[in-house]
Amino acid sequence: MRRHKKFLLWTFLLALGCSSQPQPPAATEQSRAPAPPPASVGGFDATRAFDHLRHLVELGPRPSGSDAIHAAQSYISTQLKGSGCQVEEHDFQGATPIGDFAMKNIVAKAPGTNPGIILYATHYDTVRIPNFVGADDGGSGTATLLELARNICARKNSANVWFAFFDGEEAQGNWNDSRTVQWIDSTNNTYGSREMAATMALSGDLKRIKAMILADMIGPPNLKIKRETNSTPWLNDLIWATAARLGYSNVFVDESFTVSGDDHLSFIRRGVPGTDIIDFDIQTTYWHTREDTLEKIDPRSLATVGYVFLAVLPELEKQ
């Protein structure tokens, strides 16, 4: 994840002095608030999503090319197939500053009656930091989309609904545990989304995408999703209006911030409407540190985002 230069300077200065600042107490299994019943959130089972997340975290660090990410790939594909999705695995080579890595995008498809595609996406790799398990950054979006796919692949949809799980979102480098980890440039990150966007452009499928919705870091308690300014305005408006209708104006808030690098931009740069659903306020606490653990995740946050994603789909199919 890379933001504007002013933010990077601020992040570096913060890293120098934040280690002594008090941190909020970690949630435990006993203290964590229960997930809402699926019937109250459109059928989205946040307990099931949290179980997916727990499994991914138990695999350990999952940087591209690692044994753990291979196990994650197997798990993701198996769960998607079990949900009745059509699953494709797209292997490609990521040429990085520290060597070439075999990478894999996993795409699940729920066929529709019309040619249009609604694309939900996330990344499942973790940053190459020792002992970094990426519960929020890499895990929360993956777990949410696995549960979302279970709901959507089991029903008939007018649009084709695709779920993309990207490898190689994180910049590749041999870094220590530091929140000053930065993307070097636009060629050392978002390997998977750039690969998929380019492949779809060649096949002609890119022009069929009505909207691309990216889920990235959506798990913390007191979730705050701000409008990302590089995202497509009408798509943001539709999602925020849906969230307000469901009673989540306190989560999808009317504030904005800028991300100058994430997977949605691989598609936006090619003319696809896209948005980044992300709570990046966590950069002041545990972003890109070994503190990004399962205890930082609230199942209710997963349920909120999942419910909004389910509820906005019929509106997107009308576009």
Secondary structure, 3 states (H helix, E strand, C coil): CECCHHHHHHHHHHHHHHHHCCCCCCCCCCCCCCCCCHHHHCCCCHHHHHHHHHHHHHCCCCCCCCHHHHHHHHHHHHHHHHCCCEEEEEEEEEEECCEEEEEEEEEEEECECCCCEEEEEEECCCCCCCCCCCHHHHHHHHHHHHHHHHHHCCCCECCEEEEEEECCCCCCCCCCCCCCCCCCCCCCCCHHHHHHHHHHHHHCHHHHEEEEEEECCCCCCCCCEEEECCCCHHHHHHHHHHHHHCCCCCCEEEEEECCCECHHHHHHCCCCCEEEECCHHHHHCCCCCCCCCHHHCCHHHHHHHHHHHHHHHHHHHCC
